[in-house]
Amino acid sequence: MKTQAKSIGLIMLFSLVLLGGCGQKGPLYLPDGEEQKNAQQR
């Protein structure tokens, strides 16, 4: 019974972590100083 509860808990935690990334927008890197200056001028 305990192992089943642990399994369900791990599956739920894993699902929340995966779903936490949904909806994140923007570049997947930190912009360099040059690109950051261009973005501020717009």
C-alpha positions as CSV (number, residue, x, y, z in Angstrom):
1,M,0.0,0.0,0.0
2,K,2.8,2.4,0.9
3,T,4.6,1.7,-2.4
4,Q,1.5,2.4,-4.3
5,A,1.1,5.8,-2.6
6,K,4.8,6.6,-3.2
7,S,4.4,5.7,-6.9
8,I,1.3,7.9,-7.3
9,G,3.1,10.8,-5.5
10,L,6.1,10.5,-7.8
11,I,3.9,10.4,-10.9
12,M,2.0,13.5,-9.7
13,L,5.3,15.3,-8.9
14,F,6.8,14.4,-12.2
15,S,3.6,15.6,-14.0
16,L,3.6,18.9,-12.2
17,V,7.3,19.5,-13.1
18,L,6.6,18.8,-16.8
19,L,3.5,21.0,-16.9
20,G,5.3,23.8,-15.1
21,G,7.2,24.5,-18.3
22,C,4.1,24.9,-20.4
23,G,3.4,28.5,-21.4
24,Q,7.0,29.7,-20.8
25,K,7.8,32.1,-23.6
26,G,10.9,33.9,-24.8
27,P,14.4,32.9,-25.7
28,L,16.0,29.9,-23.9
29,Y,19.2,31.7,-23.4
30,L,20.5,34.8,-21.6
31,P,20.9,37.6,-24.2
32,D,24.4,39.1,-24.6
33,G,25.0,42.7,-23.7
34,E,24.7,43.8,-27.4
35,E,21.3,42.1,-27.8
36,Q,20.1,43.5,-24.5
37,K,20.9,47.0,-25.6
38,N,19.0,46.6,-28.9
39,A,16.0,45.2,-27.0
40,Q,16.0,48.3,-24.7
41,Q,16.1,50.7,-27.6
42,R,12.8,49.3,-29.1
